[in-house]
Amino acid sequence: MATDRTMSTTWNGTLMDGAGTIHEAGSGAFGALPVSWASRAEAPNGKTSPEELIAAAHSACFSMALAHGLAQAGTPADQLDTSATVTFVPGEGITKIALTVRGTVPGVDEDAFVAAAEGAKVGCPVSKALAGVPEITLDAALA
């Protein structure tokens, strides 16, 4: 079964001087989020950016893909702690994503964990959607 998720944003003003609001998630998971050019290209100052939301989506999707791969291999994870850092360069766009994962996985050695993480990096739907990013790195290790 296919699922659709929709978000919307209202923007007022110019790119450099304006600001916007990413409206409440249809799921109710989070409320309205303020966004501005300065929060994207300079300091967040209490606002978010598209790249921060991409980092959240990528870290969650990667974690889910890795959890699934490990469970399918008969070695389910007790815990996976994943972060994604999205690098945005004004005028160039997203130039890099750095994934970092630390896992507690009984019965798995470091090599098997890294191999599973590499598979998740390639296979997660968000990674596939972001395939145009010039560099996606992975730092995977057991906790």
Secondary structure, 3 states (H helix, E strand, C coil): CCCCCCCCEEEECCCCCCEEEECCCCCCCCCCEEEEHHHHHCCCCCCECHHHHHHHHHHHHHHHHHHHHHHHCCCCCCEEEEEEEEEEECCCEEEEEEEEEEEECCCCCHHHHHHHHHHHHHHCHHHHHCCCCCCEEEEEEEC
